[in-house]
Amino acid sequence: MDVSKALVGKIDLPMGVVCFQTTKERNDTLNSWATDLEKLLDLIEESCHQIHKQTM
């Protein structure tokens, strides 16, 4: 058993599910958010481009 990391549990009462996972490092979490944000901004940019192209 590895006791060097913390364990986080999330309880979903309506579904009756308990999920356990180890905590992530702060840098990993921020990198994940940055990647998701970059994907979102790319999607918004592509959508704006398509809308602009349609209005011409």
N, C-alpha and C positions, 0 to 999 in steps of 0.2 A: 504494500500500500504506500502510495506516495503522499506524504503529508506536507510537502514543501509548497504546495499551491492551495489557494482557497477554492472552495466549492460553492457555487451559487445554485439555488433552486428556485424555479418559477412554478407557481401553482395556478392552474386553470380550473377553477371550481365548477363552472358549467359543464366543461368537457370531462372533468374528473381525471385530469392528467397532471403529473408532476414531472418536470424536466430538470435534470441536474447537469451542470457543465462547469468546467474549470473557468476561472476568471481569465480574461485576456489582458495582455499588457496594454497600457494606455496608447502606446505608439501604434500597435496593431489595430486598435479600435479607430483611432484617428485616420489611419491610412485607409481603412475600409470605408469610413464615411467620406473621405476625400474622393475615393474612386467612384462611389455611388453618386456623389455630387457632380463629378465630372461627366458621368454618363447622362445624368439628368440635364445638364447644361447643353451637352451635345444634341440631345433629343429636342430640346427647346429651340436651339439654333436651326436644326434641320426643319422643324415644323414651321418656324418663321420664314425660312427660305421657301418652303413649299407654298405657304400662304401668299407671300409676296409674288411668287412666280405665277400663281393662279390669278391674281388681281391684275396682272399686266395684259 
